[in-house]
Amino acid sequence: MRGLLRYGERHWRPRCKSCNYNSVLRTCETTLKLPKGTRLSGILSQNFSKVDLRIGLFFRNGPAETELYRNCLAFAARAFRGTDPSQGAKAVIPRELIGTAQVPGGEELRLYRHDRDFMIVLDRNELMSSRLSGSEIALAEQSCARIADAQRPAVLIGGYGMGFTLRAALAKLPKDSHVTVAELVPEIIEWARGPMQELAAGCLDDPRVRLVMTDVADVIRANGLNVGGTGYDAILLDVDNGPDGLVRAANNQLYSTRGLRAARSALRPGGVLAIWSAAKDPNFTFRLKHVGFDVEEIEVRARSNGKGAKHVIWFARD
């Protein structure tokens, strides 16, 4: 929310230098006569997923400072009472907290439902959303395309998430393929089989799928060709937010020089290591090349309709 407001603030500043996040929200809080210590920003960000965007748009579109404050205040007041002014008397649907999960050695994850959408949130960061599946699907589809000639392909997926990558891989892989899914957080699977059962669409029950509840780094090390393992034709990593460990510091081991060498040792001839990231990372690209990979880096949109933020996927091969 703060980021969106600051975006609007920067956009508006040439005509309204005194407009800022704190002054607008403090004005709203005073007028609404909220209890002492209650912050409107917390109420809105936790309960109204569209409010933050619309207040940000008021910063951009208000014709004058007075109008800006009036619009922000009117919207905040109606949102606080459970109605969206842009939709007349129609009730705003609040986000519902469905469950929480403690990441081993990391932070707490929260699962929210908003109408028919689901979001997995870490602190104020939305890690996953059922609305944003484009790059996760691309991770699977483009990886499978690169191993299309493999016989009885074996694929390892690190992190179940919301299952977009697994479902897309199963749709592309042949019937004699084997897919191992390594998931560290038990609640992620419980949510997939519970409140997000419809979204999962039975992918975990596919006979080609083997679910292991452990760190994917351990699976990679155990299946290295150099230690007598059978290896994989493709290793797909959608763990954390990319090479920087946001959810769990220990995830950095996957993307370290040592972790990348272990992944390389677990690839069959002609295999591919595919890694998803929320953003570019030139240092990580260099690291992949340093351990001996040929690297292809592509940008894909977050949404399946080709819109949204740009995410990054690295495809690394010998």
Buried (B, 14 or more C-beta within 10 A) or exposed (E): BBEBBBBBBEBBEEEBEEBBBEEBBBBBBEEBEBEEEEEBBEBBBBBBBBBBEBBBBBBEEBEEBEEBBEBBBBBBBBBBEEBBBEEEEEEBBBBEEBBEBEBEEBBEBBBBBBEEBBBBBBEEEEBBBBBBBBBBBBBBBBBBEBBEEBEEBBBBBBBBBBBBBBBBBBEBBEEEBBBBBBBBBEBBBBBBEEBBEEBBBEBBEBEBBEBBEEBBBEBBBBBBBEEEBEBBBBBBBBBBBBBBBBBBEBBEEBBBEEBBBBBBBBBBEEBBBBBBBBEBBEEBBEBBEEBEBEBBBEEBBBBBEEEBBEBBBBBBBE
